[in-house]
Amino acid sequence: MEILDLRHFSAVDLRPLLDDETQLWERSLSWDYSGSAAMILRYVDAKILPGYAAVDRGLIFGYAFFVYEGSKGVIGDLFVANGGRLPDPHAVETRLLVHVIETLQQSPGINRVEAQLLAHETGVVAQPFVDQGFHRHARLFMVLPLENSAKPATPSRTDIEIRRWSEQDYQPAAAVITSAYRGHVDSEINDQYRTLSGSLRFLNNIVRFPGCGAFDPESSFVALHPKTRTLLGLILCSRVRQDVGHVTQVCVLPECRSKGIGEALLECSTNNLRQRKFSLLSLTVTEANARAVDLYLRLGFDTKRVFDAFVWEG
Ligand SMILES: CC(C)(COP(=O)(O)OP(=O)(O)OC[C@H]1O[C@@H](n2cnc3c(N)ncnc32)[C@H](O)[C@@H]1OP(=O)(O)O)[C@@H](O)C(=O)NCCC(=O)NCCS
């Protein structure tokens, strides 16, 4: 088995592996990965996706890729097929990760590396990260079934106004995100939250690019102060499968918390998705973010899996 540069290969070589991976995401996360897979294959064909492939007798049975975002490297994905062909798929995952981590840590100008490996159970791929000095944060993948759950009675409120997300909200939403995550564990995991320009980049990625599903404006809302019309909080959702929504962001200004605004925003999204016959809403949350975890549990979300986020600062 050899580990080779992904740029030696074309979409035809990688497609069978991505078909396997798409099935895995469907089975374990109710997530339609086919859009992401198509995007990855386009980049592979263009020979612009940095990464590695695990190859045996000409066949690719594992791959990992990463992207550069300024002085940061982000590990995008790791997948090894486990169709009975491999005696130890975990050893292949480790070898791929060691290559990716070493490449990123040795890349000139790279002083930060982030990875969130949603499809891998906590601990399973942690060793190469821990060995290279990464911090590890447990994250939960939670789901709320929508089909049969009764619509909760929402008390009408006069102290806040909630309306749909609109284009005009970018700048104020970035300001809310930056305040909401100041000193927060999630801004250790994702450094975009630390600055206004980073939060704008985050929003732009979520709303305009189909990386984390396709942005769903109908189930995305903002909470406003009824008199001043200033933005107090927001919830953004994407569509990750035809009938599955995913919360990509929910936050409330620190001074406005514990008044039920977070809950009201989540209810607006779940009600909208229920009306549109979605069957599931999912989200990810850092385990140490106890306040948010408690809120989701109270609303009926269940933990489907625990995965890890890794961060290295050089
Ligand atoms: C998570 C977050 C969005 C929750 O928002 P929120 O508006 O404070 O949430 P709610 O008020 O609806 O519910 C949370 C708390 O308020 C309480 N609460 C709910 N309705 C209430 C009401 N009418 N009056 C008083 N308290 C109320 C809840 O019991 C809960 O208890 P707590 O005060 O012990 O935390 C907010 O804490 C936040 O922005 N955190 C930082 C960003 C973040 O972590 N986002 C989630 C990432 S996955």
The ligand as a Gaussian input file, in Angstrom:
#p B3LYP/6-31G(d) Opt

LIG

0 1
 C      -26.957000      28.918000      23.127000
 C      -27.679000      30.258000      23.041000
 C      -28.001000      30.534000      21.582000
 C      -28.966000      30.185000      23.845000
 O      -29.640000      31.416000      23.696000
 P      -30.606000      32.017000      24.837000
 O      -31.404000      33.079000      24.229000
 O      -29.827000      32.329000      26.062000
 O      -31.480000      30.704000      25.118000
 P      -32.844000      30.615000      25.930000
 O      -32.992000      31.811000      26.778000
 O      -33.928000      30.285000      24.968000
 O      -32.634000      29.334000      26.792000
 C      -31.497000      29.211000      27.534000
 C      -31.757000      29.513000      29.010000
 O      -32.772000      30.463000      29.260000
 C      -33.803000      29.886000      30.086000
 N      -35.068000      30.477000      29.624000
 C      -35.767000      30.128000      28.547000
 N      -36.865000      30.903000      28.454000
 C      -36.821000      31.789000      29.478000
 C      -37.645000      32.855000      29.921000
 N      -38.776000      33.184000      29.272000
 N      -37.268000      33.556000      30.998000
 C      -36.128000      33.241000      31.654000
 N      -35.322000      32.256000      31.300000
 C      -35.653000      31.525000      30.223000
 C      -33.673000      28.449000      29.850000
 O      -34.182000      27.630000      30.847000
 C      -32.181000      28.330000      29.750000
 O      -31.608000      28.315000      31.030000
 P      -30.265000      29.070000      31.490000
 O      -30.589000      30.499000      31.751000
 O      -29.833000      28.364000      32.735000
 O      -29.246000      28.933000      30.390000
 C      -26.820000      31.396000      23.651000
 O      -26.404000      31.007000      24.914000
 C      -25.592000      31.763000      22.833000
 O      -25.650000      32.575000      21.906000
 N      -24.434000      31.201000      23.180000
 C      -23.192000      31.510000      22.482000
 C      -23.202000      30.926000      21.099000
 C      -23.492000      29.452000      21.141000
 O      -22.972000      28.727000      21.978000
 N      -24.294000      28.966000      20.189000
 C      -24.612000      27.583000      20.065000
 C      -23.543000      26.909000      19.274000
 S      -23.966000      25.225000      18.949000

